[in-house]
Amino acid sequence: MRRRVGSNLHVWWKVVGRYSNFPHPLLAGPTNHMVPDAVETQPPKSPKPRDYAVYRRLAPATIQQLVTNYQAGAPSTQLMVTYTLGKGTVLRLLREEGIQLRNQRMSPDHIEQVIQLYGHGHSLAAVGAKLGYDHGTIWQALKRAGVPRRDCHARAIQGN
C-alpha cells in the first residue's frame, strides 16, 4: 500500500500551530500579520508578589518586640512560629540588633532523662519529641555521655 506524502500534514500543522508562536495561516493577512481581533489578551495579573524583605514586612516595633521576647528567654524556634519567620531570619535579626545568641545545651537533668528514655527502648525521635529537642541533639547528648547506639530494632551496634 502506498502512502500519500502529505496525508498527515494537517495533523502536523494542528500540533505546530497550537504549541508554537507561528500565526495561523487563516488569520494571517498578505503581510503575514495577525488580524487584530485574533490577538490574545493578556492574562489577568496575579496578586502582588509576597514581600520577602523582612524590614519592609515587619515594623521596627515588631522587631524590637522579637528582641525583647528573646531576651526574656523565648527560644528562637518559638519566635519563628510567632512571627512567621525562618530560623535564619530570626537569628540574623538578633545578631543585627547586637544580641548575644544563647547556646542552649541540655541541662544535666534533661540528659539523665534522655539516657533513661533511650535505655527503655524509645527512639531518638520519640525522646526528642517528648523533651522538645531534635533527634540529632538527642544523639549528640547520648554520644557525649558514652551511651552505645542501637539500630532500629533496638540492638546494639558494633563499633560504638
C-alpha positions in Angstrom: 0.0 0.0 0.0 1.3 3.4 -1.0 1.2 6.3 1.5 0.5 9.7 0.4 3.2 12.2 1.3 1.0 15.0 2.7 -1.6 12.9 4.4 -0.5 13.8 8.0 0.3 17.4 7.1 -2.9 18.7 8.6 -2.2 16.9 11.9 1.3 18.2 12.0 0.0 21.8 11.3 -2.5 21.5 14.1 0.2 20.5 16.6 2.7 23.1 15.4 0.0 25.8 15.3 -1.3 25.1 18.8 2.1 24.8 20.5 4.2 27.4 18.8 4.2 31.1 18.0 3.5 30.7 14.3 0.5 32.6 13.3 -2.4 30.6 12.0 -2.5 30.7 8.1 -6.2 31.7 8.0 -5.7 34.6 10.4 -2.6 35.9 8.7 -3.1 38.5 6.0 -1.0 39.2 2.9 1.6 40.9 5.1 1.8 37.9 7.4 0.4 39.9 10.4 -2.3 38.6 12.6 -5.8 40.0 12.4 -6.2 42.5 15.4 -9.4 40.7 16.7 -7.5 37.4 17.0 -4.7 38.8 19.2 -4.8 37.1 22.6 -5.5 39.3 25.6 -3.0 39.4 28.4 -4.0 37.1 31.3 -5.0 38.9 34.5 -2.1 39.9 36.7 -1.6 37.8 39.7 -1.9 39.3 43.1 1.0 41.4 44.4 4.0 39.1 45.0 5.0 38.4 48.6 7.5 40.8 50.0 10.5 38.8 51.3 12.4 41.8 52.7 11.9 41.4 56.4 12.5 45.1 57.2 9.6 46.0 54.8 7.3 43.3 56.3 8.0 44.0 60.0 7.7 47.3 61.7 10.6 48.4 63.9 8.4 48.0 66.9 7.7 44.3 65.9 11.5 43.7 65.6 12.1 45.2 69.0 9.3 43.0 70.5 11.0 40.0 68.9 14.3 41.0 70.6 12.6 41.6 73.9 10.9 38.2 73.7 14.3 36.5 73.0 16.0 38.3 75.9 13.1 37.2 78.2 14.0 33.6 77.4 11.8 32.6 74.4 13.7 30.1 72.2 14.3 31.1 68.6 12.1 28.3 67.4 9.2 29.8 69.2 9.9 33.2 67.7 9.9 31.6 64.3 6.3 30.4 64.8 5.1 33.6 66.5 6.4 36.0 63.9 6.2 33.6 60.9 9.9 33.9 60.0 12.6 31.4 59.2 15.1 30.5 61.8 17.9 32.1 59.9 15.9 35.3 59.7 15.3 35.4 63.4 18.9 34.7 64.2 20.0 37.4 61.7 17.7 40.0 63.2 19.0 39.2 66.7 22.6 39.5 65.5 21.9 42.8 63.7 20.4 44.1 66.9 23.7 43.2 68.7 22.1 40.4 70.8 24.4 37.7 72.1 22.9 34.4 71.0 22.3 31.7 73.5 23.9 28.3 73.1 21.1 26.3 74.7 22.6 23.0 75.8 20.6 20.4 77.5 20.5 20.6 81.3 22.0 17.7 83.2 18.5 16.7 84.3 17.4 16.5 80.7 20.5 14.4 79.8 19.6 11.9 82.5 16.1 11.8 81.3 17.3 11.2 77.7 19.6 8.4 78.8 16.7 6.8 80.8 14.2 7.0 78.0 16.6 5.8 75.4 17.6 2.9 77.7 13.9 1.9 78.0 13.8 1.5 74.2 12.4 4.8 73.0 13.7 6.0 69.6 15.8 9.2 69.2 12.9 10.9 67.6 10.5 9.9 70.3 12.8 11.1 73.1 13.3 14.3 71.2 9.6 14.9 70.7 8.9 14.2 74.4 11.6 16.7 75.6 11.4 19.2 72.8 14.7 18.6 71.1 15.7 17.4 67.6 16.7 13.8 67.3 20.2 14.8 66.3 20.6 16.8 69.5 19.5 13.8 71.5 22.0 11.6 69.7 24.8 14.1 70.4 23.9 14.2 74.1 23.9 10.4 74.2 27.2 10.2 72.4 28.8 12.7 74.8 27.5 10.6 77.7 29.1 7.5 76.2 25.8 5.6 75.6 26.1 2.9 72.9 23.9 3.4 69.9 21.2 1.0 68.8 19.9 0.2 65.4 16.2 0.5 64.5 15.5 -3.0 66.0 16.8 -2.0 69.5 20.1 -4.0 69.0 23.4 -2.5 70.0 25.5 -1.5 67.0 29.1 -3.0 66.9 31.9 -0.5 66.9 30.4 2.2 69.2 
